[in-house]
Amino acid sequence: MPRPLLAAALLLLPINSHAHPTHQHGDEHTHTDATLVFTHNAVSSKPQAKITTTDTHRVLTANGIPDHATGQFPNRGNPNRISAQSYQFRMPLKPTEYKTVEAARGHLFGVALNGVPFDPGTAEFYDPDSRRKVSRQRNNWNYEALSGKLNLGLDRSNAHVQPTGAYHYHGIPVGLLKAEAEPKQMTLLGYAADGFPVYGPLAHQDPNDPASPLIKLNPSYQLKPGRRPTGSNNPPGRYDGTFTADWRYVEGAGHLDEANGRNGVTPEYPEGTYYYVLTDTFPFIPRHFRGEPDPSFRKGRGGDERRGGPPQRR
């Protein structure tokens, strides 16, 4: 089992009410009705993140430098050094919720409030001909970053660095969560590419009652039973979470849907919204969209960002 961590049919279902976030940040942030500006010393550059809103979109401009302590980079599992990027992400202010989900293939899932991207996938695949049984030759057996079976040099915030210098989260951003958390309140951590908000693992037991206690929400993914298929191109052994394909979605097995989200009220959306949840077990960061991802989150080439095929809704 993975180690525990701290931290189709395009039938539209419009969200009736999307209040503008009123989340209050700490001393490191300044906040106005339309703009959030962040600046704080970290790593070798000062982090910069600015959120502005237009009539239709939320726009986050950032250099991708985290606002919390990071691990040492380069390190044994990750040879890259954090460097400033040039990001501008656009997200619809009033996203449309679909009945079906769309695979996030080819897109960053979203971006944290501090301008660091959420990106759960890896570029490592099973290769029986490699000494370490891993290469970047794409196949059905994609290694999971947080399985504990492959050293990708992740730090305590479940992040590491691409060859481009881009620091990015593969799981719960522990440093950011600690900085943003307020007692007895859900913690907004960022936004997905489709515009829906992304929260930490704690949410109200009754999704429609803001007075109900906070509980840790569980995903609805489980390990497949038995052993992987035999054959020279398949990794041996039982389904144990080493690979993305070791997992399957079981509807109703947890609190969350296939996109690792649900509908409910939050501090920023008191009238209710669809929202995603980051969890400490698979899928960690969601692998599907409930809405339409903005093209600004489309992946380019280089590092472990892989250019996938067209989005597929199911």
N, C-alpha and C positions, 0 to 999 in steps of 0.2 A: 504494500500500500504506500501511496506517497507520504512523505514525511509531513507532519503537521506544520503549518506556518502561522506566524503571528498575523503577526498581522495577516410559382404555382399560381394560385389565384390571387389577384391583386385587389381583393375586396378591402375597401378602405374603412377604417373605424376612426373618425376624427376624435381627437381629445377635445372635450368641451371647454376645459379651462386650463390654461397654462400661465399661472401667475409668474411674474418676473421674480427671480430669486431675491430673497432679502437676507440671505445668510450673512452673518457678521463674522469677519475674520479677525485674527489677532493683530498685534501691534506691527507686524511685518507688512500689513496690507493697508491700503487706503481704498475706500469704497464710496462711489457715488451711484446715483440711480442708473447711469448708463455705462459706467466705466469702472473696472477693477484694475488697479496698477500694483504690481508687486516688484520689490527690489530688495535683495539681501545678499550679503557676501557668501559665496560657497565655491568650492573647488578652486579652479584657477581663474574663473571669470565671475562677474556678478550676474546672478540670475535676473532675467527680465521677462515679465509676463503681463500683458495688458489685454483685458477683455472689454470690448465695446459692443454696443448693440445698434442695429439699424432697425427699420420698421419690420424687417423679415428675418434677419439673421443675427446670431451671436458670432462675433469674430474674435478669435484669440491669436494674438501676435506674440511670439516668444522666441527666446534663444535656446530653450531646452536645457538650461543649466538648472539642476535641482536646488530647492531651497532648504535642504536638510543634509545632514552628514551622509557621505557615501562610503562605500568600500574603497580599498586601494586599487586603482586602475592605472596601468596594466596589472594583471595578476596571473597566477599560474593557469587559470582556466579561461582567461580573457585578456588578449594581448593589446587591447586598445585603450586609448586615453580619451577622457571626456573633453569635448570641445564644443564651443558655441555653434548653434545651428541658426537657420533663418526660417522660422515656421510662421505660416498664417493659415489657420484653420477656420472654416466657415461652417456653422451649424444652424439649421432652421430654428427660429424661436418657437414656432408652433408646429412641431413634427407631427406627422400623420402615422397613426398606429395601424399596421396591417394585421390581418388575421393569421397570416403565415409568416414564417421567418426566412431571412435571407442569410446565406453563409457569408461570413466576413472575409472570405478568401480574396486576397488582392488589396485589402484595405487595412490601415491601422484601425483598431477598434475605436479609439477615441483619444482624448487628451485630458490630463489632470489639470487642476486649477493653476498649478505652477508651471504649466507649459511643457511638461514631460509626457510623451506619448504612452498610451496603453497598447501593448503589442504582445499577445500571448504566444504566438507561433515561433517556431525555430526553423533554421535552414538545414538542420541535421537529420539525416535519414539512415536507416539500417542498410549496411553494405557488407554482405558476407565475404567479400573479397578484400576488404580493408583489414589491416591489423587490429584496429580498434573497433571494427564492425560499424564504422560510422563514416559517412561522406556526405557530399551535397548533391548526390545524384537522386533526383526526386523519385519517390515510389509511394506505396501505400503505408509505409511504416515510418512516420515522422516522430522523432524523439520529442518527449515532453520536457520543457525547461525545468519544471519543479518536481520531477519524479525522484530526484536524488540519485538517479542511475548514470547521469552524465554531468561532468563538471564543466559548467559554462561560466564559472567565475561570478556567480550572482552575489550581490551584497545583501545586507539585512533588510533592505527595502525591496527585495526580489527583483533587482534590476541589474543590468550590465550594459556594455557599450558596443556599438557596432563599429566596423572599420572606419566609417564616416565620422566617428566621434559622438554619435548620437546615443545619449543615455536614454533608456526606455524600461518601462515596467513590464515584467512577465506575471506578476501577481500583486497581491495587496501591497501598496506603497506604504510600508510601516512608518517611515519617517514622516511622511505627509499626513497619514492618519492620526498620528500622535499630535501633530501640530494643529490639526483642524478640529479634533474631537471636542465636543462640549458635553458636560454631564447630562445624562438622560435625554439625549437627542441624537437623531440620525445624523450621519456625517456625510455631507456632500463632498465628493472627491474630484469630480470633473464632469465631462460630457462625452457622450458617444458621438460617432460620426453622423448619426441620424438626428442628433439634437436632443435626445432624451438624456436625463441626468443619470449620473453614476454615483452610487452610494457605497459606503463601507458595509461590513458584514452584519451590522446590527440594524434591525428595523422593528416596527411595531408588530406585536403578536397578532392583533387584529389590524389588517392593512388599512382599514377605513376609520380607525379610532386612534387619534393622536394621544389619547390618555392611556392607552393600553401599554403594558410593559414592553421594553425592548428585548428582543431575543436574537440569537444568531440564526440567520436564515441558511437553510441547507439547500444545495443544488439537487436536481433530480437526475443526476448522472450516476451510474453504477458500473463497476468493472464487469466485463463480459464473463460468463462462467466458462470453466474449462481451460483448454490449451489452445494456443494459436495453431493455425493450419500448418501441416507439415509441408515440406518443400524447401529446396535449397535457397530460394529467395525470401523465405519467411523466417523471422527470428524465432528460435526455439523457446519453449517454456510456456508457462501459464500467462494469462492476461493479468498483468500486475501493475499497470499504470505507466510503464516505461514509455509507451507509445500512445499517441492520440487515439489510434484505432483500438486500443485496449478498452475504451470507454463506450458506453451506450446510454442514450437518453431513455429514461423510464418515466413516463408521464405520471405525475402524482406522487413520485417517490420522495420528493422534498417540497420545500415551500415555493420553488421557483420554476419557471417554464424552460423551454428548450434554449431560449436566449439568455437564461439566467436573470430573468427579471420578473416583475409583476406590477399590477396596478395598485395604487394606494395613495394615502395622503403623506406628505412630508413637510418639514418646516418651511421649505422654499415653495412648495406647491400645496397649500392647505386645502385647495379644492380638488386635489387628486391629479395624478399623472401616471403614465407608465414610467417605470424606472428600472435601471439595471443594478445588480449587486455584485460586488467583488467578494469572492469566497475563499476560504482557506483549503478547499479541496476542489478537484476538477469540476468545472473548467477554469477556476481561478479568476481569469478575465473572460467575459463572454466571447463566444466564437460565432455568434449570429446577431443579426440586426432585426429588430421589430419594425423599424422604419426604413426610410431610404437614406443610405449614406451619402454624404456630400462628396463630390469629386476631389475636394482638397485633401481628403484622407487617403486617396489612392496611393499605393506604394510605388516607389521607383526602384531602380536597380542599385545593388551594392549592399554589403553587410548581410544581415539575415532578413532584410526586407526582400520579399520575393514577389515578382510580378505574376499574379495569378490570372485565371481566366475571368470571364464575365461573371458578375454576381448571380447567384442562383437562389430563388425563393422557393420555399417548400412549406 
